[in-house]
Amino acid sequence: MNIFHKKPYLIADIGVNYYDIAEKEEISLMDAAKQMILEAKKCGIDAVKFQSYKTENIVSKKTRDLDDEYLASLFDLFKKYDEFGYEEFCELARYCDEIGIKFLSTPLDIESADYLDEFMDIYPLSSSDLTNIPFIQYVAGKNKPILLSTGGATLNEVKQAVRAIEDVSTVDIAIMHSILSFPTNYRDANLAMIQDLAQNFPEYEIGYSDHTVSDSSMFVLTAAYNFGADIIEKHFTLDKSLPGDDHIHSMDPEDVMIFKTNIGFLSQIRGMKNKQPLIYESSTRRAERRSIVLAKSIKKGDVISKDILTFKRPGIGISPDKLDEVIGKTARFDIEEDTLIDFEMLE
């Protein structure tokens, strides 16, 4: 089953980019978030996505004691972006509903999963929780469709997560190919994995969550759709030059318009799946195909043999694939050289 009926379904992952937009524009976080939602709507994006959590629920304070500098800073990093809670996301969800764009937010803890249930009808799940089976099953128990991100995962881990959902619910699942590298090098995008996921999970929708730097032609996203990703998700910003973590590999409204133009062109050239001649090909087909033609003149009663035949345009006579039906027959009257053979000439 499909979660979304539109293909491709484009999700703008605002994430926490609105924090940097608020600082740049010297506006409130709420105004910045709403501004980004509105710009996403204007350029034709189908859904926006945020992150919902409280740092104390997802990062151990003991990480401050670790020698690894990155791990030691995790608590402070997440704490910087967890100001919004139930009331703020509820307001954003209402705003999305007002302007006609779907609201999504990835819950990273049970508290967030619970309050999002009130105003969100699809649950995105982070790659970071792919092996967090208790949490996955808790969310699946709410019986709402799930977008399952698979960055950094083995196929067996994805299968384990899918089985965990299936064990407690019959909800629809979209499995999102993703690479946990920010930004992802083009050579590491591995879009062929989209097809691998489609082969392994034929009953579920497949999508792609992109972390590459937006190329000028939006070829990565376009290729992902062509590889079979029906849901396309990418970080979204209004200023790719901002120093925040995700702006550099985000798309902006101009990128979205390029992508949508690409998709429109693809829909034109994709056409029908079943191979068959088109009406527009009929005249050229008749002109350029071959017919069985006499290579020399024959008399009435002469037997037609292969050595007196050749194949020439146009294709309005007997097709060469019916050669066996012509050989061995006799001429009903004299026939000149270079004549297209017709069955009425033979007996």
ABEGO torsion letter per residue (X at the ends): XBABABOBBBBBBAEAAAAAAAAAAGBBAAAAAAAAAAAAAAAGBABBBBBBBBAAAABBAAAAABABAAAAAAAAAAAAAAABBAAAAAAAAAAAAAAGBBBBBBBABAAAAAAAAAABABBBBBAAAAABAAAAAAAAAAGBBBBBBABGBBAAAAAAAAAAAAAABABBBBBBBBBBBOBBBAAAAGAAAAAAAAAABAABBBBBBBABBBBAAGAAAAAAAAAGBABBBBBBBABAABABAAAAABBBAAAAAAAAAAAAAAAAAAEBABBBBBAAAAAAAAAABBBBBBABBBBBGBBBBAAABBBBOBAABBBAAAAAAABGBBBABBBBBGBBBBAAABX
